[in-house]
Amino acid sequence: MIPHLGVTAALIGAGLLGLDLYTTWAIWREPDLTGAQKGLQSAFVWLLPLLGAIVCLNVVRAMNREPTPRSTSFTPSE
C-alpha cells in the first residue's frame, strides 16, 4: 500500500508542477502586464501553488477575452 501512495504523490506533484509552469508561461507572454506585475503574479503562483495558479490563470484569460456586446433585445421604457 505504501508504494501506491508514493506514485500518487508523484503524479499529483507532477501535475501541479505542470500547472504552475503553464501559468507562469501564460503570465510572462501577456503583453498588457508590466514586469513588476508579472513578477508578483509569478511569485503568487509559486508561493501558493494550486490557488495561485488558478487565480492568475483566470486573470490572464479574462484579460484576453473580447468584451461581449450588451443585449439590445429589450425595449426602453421611454
C-alpha positions as a Markdown table, in Angstrom:
| # | Residue | x | y | z |
|---|---|---|---|---|
| 1 | Met | 0.0 | 0.0 | 0.0 |
| 2 | Ile | 2.9 | 2.4 | 0.7 |
| 3 | Pro | 4.3 | 2.3 | -2.9 |
| 4 | His | 0.9 | 3.4 | -4.3 |
| 5 | Leu | 1.0 | 6.4 | -2.0 |
| 6 | Gly | 4.4 | 7.4 | -3.4 |
| 7 | Val | 3.2 | 7.0 | -7.0 |
| 8 | Thr | 0.0 | 9.0 | -6.3 |
| 9 | Ala | 2.0 | 11.8 | -4.6 |
| 10 | Ala | 4.4 | 11.9 | -7.6 |
| 11 | Leu | 1.6 | 12.2 | -10.1 |
| 12 | Ile | -0.1 | 15.0 | -8.1 |
| 13 | Gly | 3.2 | 16.8 | -7.8 |
| 14 | Ala | 4.0 | 16.4 | -11.5 |
| 15 | Gly | 0.5 | 17.7 | -12.4 |
| 16 | Leu | 0.9 | 20.7 | -10.0 |
| 17 | Leu | 4.4 | 21.5 | -11.4 |
| 18 | Gly | 3.0 | 21.4 | -14.9 |
| 19 | Leu | 0.1 | 23.7 | -14.0 |
| 20 | Asp | 2.5 | 26.2 | -12.3 |
| 21 | Leu | 4.8 | 26.1 | -15.3 |
| 22 | Tyr | 2.0 | 26.7 | -17.8 |
| 23 | Thr | 0.6 | 29.5 | -15.6 |
| 24 | Thr | 4.0 | 31.2 | -15.3 |
| 25 | Trp | 4.4 | 30.9 | -19.1 |
| 26 | Ala | 1.0 | 32.4 | -19.7 |
| 27 | Ile | 1.7 | 35.3 | -17.3 |
| 28 | Trp | 5.1 | 36.2 | -19.0 |
| 29 | Arg | 3.7 | 36.2 | -22.5 |
| 30 | Glu | 0.8 | 38.6 | -21.6 |
| 31 | Pro | 1.8 | 42.0 | -23.1 |
| 32 | Asp | -0.6 | 44.1 | -21.0 |
| 33 | Leu | 1.2 | 43.3 | -17.7 |
| 34 | Thr | 4.2 | 45.3 | -16.6 |
| 35 | Gly | 7.4 | 43.5 | -15.5 |
| 36 | Ala | 6.5 | 44.1 | -11.8 |
| 37 | Gln | 3.0 | 42.6 | -12.2 |
| 38 | Lys | 4.4 | 39.6 | -14.0 |
| 39 | Gly | 7.0 | 39.1 | -11.2 |
| 40 | Leu | 4.4 | 39.4 | -8.4 |
| 41 | Gln | 1.9 | 37.1 | -10.1 |
| 42 | Ser | 4.6 | 34.5 | -10.8 |
| 43 | Ala | 5.7 | 34.7 | -7.1 |
| 44 | Phe | 2.0 | 34.2 | -6.1 |
| 45 | Val | 1.8 | 31.1 | -8.3 |
| 46 | Trp | 4.9 | 29.5 | -6.8 |
| 47 | Leu | 4.2 | 30.5 | -3.2 |
| 48 | Leu | 0.6 | 29.2 | -3.3 |
| 49 | Pro | 0.9 | 26.5 | -6.0 |
| 50 | Leu | -2.7 | 25.5 | -6.7 |
| 51 | Leu | -4.6 | 28.5 | -5.6 |
| 52 | Gly | -2.2 | 31.0 | -7.1 |
| 53 | Ala | -2.1 | 29.2 | -10.4 |
| 54 | Ile | -5.9 | 29.0 | -10.6 |
| 55 | Val | -6.3 | 32.7 | -9.7 |
| 56 | Cys | -3.6 | 34.0 | -12.0 |
| 57 | Leu | -4.6 | 31.8 | -14.9 |
| 58 | Asn | -8.2 | 33.1 | -14.7 |
| 59 | Val | -6.9 | 36.7 | -14.6 |
| 60 | Val | -4.7 | 36.2 | -17.7 |
| 61 | Arg | -7.6 | 34.5 | -19.5 |
| 62 | Ala | -10.0 | 37.3 | -18.6 |
| 63 | Met | -7.6 | 39.9 | -20.0 |
| 64 | Asn | -7.6 | 38.1 | -23.3 |
| 65 | Arg | -11.4 | 37.9 | -23.7 |
| 66 | Glu | -13.2 | 40.2 | -26.1 |
| 67 | Pro | -15.9 | 42.2 | -24.4 |
| 68 | Thr | -19.3 | 40.9 | -25.1 |
| 69 | Pro | -21.8 | 43.4 | -26.5 |
| 70 | Arg | -24.8 | 44.3 | -24.4 |
| 71 | Ser | -28.0 | 42.7 | -25.4 |
| 72 | Thr | -30.3 | 45.1 | -27.2 |
| 73 | Ser | -33.3 | 42.8 | -27.2 |
| 74 | Phe | -35.1 | 44.8 | -24.5 |
| 75 | Thr | -37.2 | 47.9 | -25.2 |
| 76 | Pro | -36.5 | 51.0 | -23.3 |
| 77 | Ser | -39.4 | 52.3 | -21.1 |
| 78 | Glu | -39.3 | 55.8 | -22.7 |
